[in-house]
């Protein structure tokens, strides 16, 4: 397969997105503590990228067949080299950004110091901390060729230690005890100055004491980290339940093949070669020389030990009137459709709805799909409570939600214990749709339904930082089709039909083609043709070429793509009628919203699905229409607000350089503006 020049490689596009996260860390207008946390987000993103995407590219190389179809026409070996070059370039920017942040922290009297900068008072504190808290949880290992090499755990930080004397040298390993101690150790204040030392530097300061019984006089320690393939290997043992297979696969992931080895670039060559040999890392593995510190994802939780101004100003979640305390939420939804916008609205509204349903004597059934579940989940507690109150509760839990399997397995067992019907999706199809259906007897003893359809997970944690849209409706046509989705999940071989919801995997691809082609027809008939697409990832090549064809026919296409965009906007003869931006800011833009012109009778949809092959062909997804004109107006105003952003919006182009979009004379940060509009109940009137 030849490389297609009109399609950007998805891996390199993703790295461009992560570069925009790094831009937030470098942005002086972002509060200082938040900037260092953005470094943590960048690092965490990169870890998952290597575990999943780079691991997949490496698997393609190992197949040794024509595998370019899965990389968009790129040779996997060349792509892996491009990825490594890009990562090293971004790592250099990362290191420079970190050093700049350290300087600015010092101007705020916050000092991140190392073992060489300790005052006498601080050394005394470290001595006590070491004896009382650190030493009891350390497990140093002396490496030997006569013993198996310890299995380095993914997500852990290690210190590779070189011990020397005049006659010999030895190597050792120390894993940072992150499960029991904080990464950032606050030291005693000195006047107005505040100090933090990283846990690994505390260990470096005490190496002599750690190895005091050994006959060495020289001690040097260097940070290393390994990232492993995160793909689950699920066995085919027919005697095991799907739950057992996933549980085994999660345990096996911890032993996955290395896909990245990051090390302190000061690491002595002899120690590097020794580790490479013992870890069995070949030259095709991604060996990334870096700075002194790794696992920067911990910096997502960097403590603010100084002024509140160094963090984002807290935004109090907004209360929607329909969910006010003392109101009958279900009755309010039966009267009118409602849209909630997270994280601006309070996610506790959703919990309140579940709690009301759990104790309402007229509620007979609750059905819900859950893709990611918080480990301490109020959603799950409410569903358990509903079971205990005699409701018929059906919960679809996706056991293969990557990196959340353990939490999902835990809660599925808890639900089964109280009598809930727990479904684990469909073999070969992840259930990614986010839907809730509540059945309630009315005064005539007939069951009426309300539905909740969301672009994001029913998850208390992500709802605080992910920008999502959730529709609450009693529309009979929509509720009937939501019920059909649950029927499909339970009985996947039974034919299903949809006239209102757009359903994947059966229908969504062709329906999206049809919606785009309708705009092309309108233009050919001399009418206006346009559509807006707000999405996380635009990867599917067939859909991209449909969009190109629409542009060439004269359809105006406006894209807001937060993450991967494999489409090239603004190319003469190809995509000159396509404009595209990405917004990366305080909150993670996660909602999917589609608006089609439809000859003046606009069609509005919210969806759980990105435009990627997996979402369209291999997952259970839905796009729901929004029929209420007032809510349509809200969504249109939201899109226009995002398009007016000139603070956090970047231009998407074929060179992927993340240029900030400069339009207008007044700064518009769409996320903050949206909060203010919702707070003042003006989103419909703007």
Buried (B, 14 or more C-beta within 10 A) or exposed (E): EEEBEBBBBBBBBBBBBBBBBBBBBBBEEBBBBBBBBBBBBBBBBBBBBBBBBBBBBBBBBEEEEEBBEBBBBBBBEEBBEBBBEBBEEBBEBBBEBBEBBEEBBEEBBBBBBBBEEBEEEBEEBBEEBBEEBBEEEBEBBEBEEEEEBEEBEBBBBBBBBBBEEEEEEBBBBBBBBBEEBBBBBEBEEEEEEBBBBBBBBBBBBBBEEBBEEEEBEEBBBBBBBBBBBBBBEBEEEEEBEEBEBBBBBBEBBEEBBBBBBBBBBEBBEEBBEBBBEBBEBEEEBBBBBBBBBBBBBBBBEBEBBBEEEBBBEEBEBBBBEBBEEEEEBBBBBBEEBBBBBBBBBBBBBBBBBBBBBBEBEBBBBBBBBBBBBBEEBBBBBBBBBBBEBEBBBBBBBBBBBBEBBEBBBEBBEBBBEEBBBBBBBBEEBBBBBBBBBBBBBEEEEEEBBBBBBBBBBBBBBBBEEBBBBBBBBBBEEBBBBBBBBBEBBBEBEEEBEBEBBBBBBBBBBEBBEEBBBBBBEBBEEEEEBBBBBBBBBBBBBEBBBBBBBBBBBBBBBBBBBBBBBBBBBBBEEBBEBBBBBBBBBBBBBBBBBBBBBBBEEBBBBBBBBBBBBBBBBBBBBBBBBBBBEEBBBBBBBBBEBBBBBBBBBBBBBBEBEBEBBEEEEEEBBBBBBBBEBBBEEEBBEB
